[in-house]
Structure formats: C-alpha cells, structure tokens
Amino acid sequence: MLAKPSDAPLAQPGGEFLTKLRDERVSLFGKDRVLLAPLTYYSALLADVVLVPEGFVTDYASVPRAPLTYWLFGGIGDEAAVVHDYLYEKGIVPREVADVIYGEALTACGVPTWRRAPMVLAVRMFGASRYLEQR
C-alpha cells in the first residue's frame, strides 16, 4: 500500500525506513517470516511511503547457499528485501521500478555499493519469474 507523501514529513532524501522491522519465523524449519508490525519505508524515488502491513509473509532475499555467495550477501538488508517482496507481490509498481527501489532501500539499510550493486543486479537478472508468478 502506498501512503500519502505527507505521511512522512521527516523522511530524508534518498529513502528512509520510518519503522523498525519486527518479525518472527512462520515455522520452525521454514525460511518464511511474518511481520508482527507494519514496516514503513519512505522512497525518494516514488516521493511516497510504502507501507508493508502486519501479517505480510516474506522470505527476505533469496540468496544461493553456496558458501562464499551466502557469506557475502546473506542476511544483508532484510528490511529492503521485505519492501521488494511486497512490491513484487502486489505489483504496485513495474518490476524495473521495484528493483530500483530495492537498491534505494539497501542504501537506507547502510549496505555499501560493493555489496548493493550485485544484489540489485541479481534481482534484475533473475527476478522476472518471481514477479510474473504474482500476476
């Protein structure tokens, strides 16, 4: 759900998380997580707020479990991954825009460029099927 820009008057240029990520594991052995409270992100690109509702289920970023790959990119920018999953699932914006917002949100999470660029490239290269399955 997108909220009105006026809902985020204190948001900083470049995107900012306005609430903290609060979640818990859905099952003991699964990787899915459920939000315990809404996650609110102000996107400068959209000049709008993305509100991911309480109860939304996410798997965060899907990072291959190859040791080096997971060590470099696993568990990084979980908040950004939740926003990206939500935008993909709801189709609120075109896929290309969702991917750019993912990069913007990774920046807001403090992910450095050397980690952020390959993460965004991965969703651009391999995210089409996930986006399309939601349509």
ABEGO torsion letter per residue (X at the ends): XBBBAAABAABBBGEBBABBBBBBBABAABABBBBABBBBBBBAAAGBBBBBBBGBBBAEBBBBABAAAAAAABGBGAAAAAAAAAAAAAGABBAAAAAAAAAAAAAAAGBBAAAAAAAAAAAAAAAAAAAAAAX
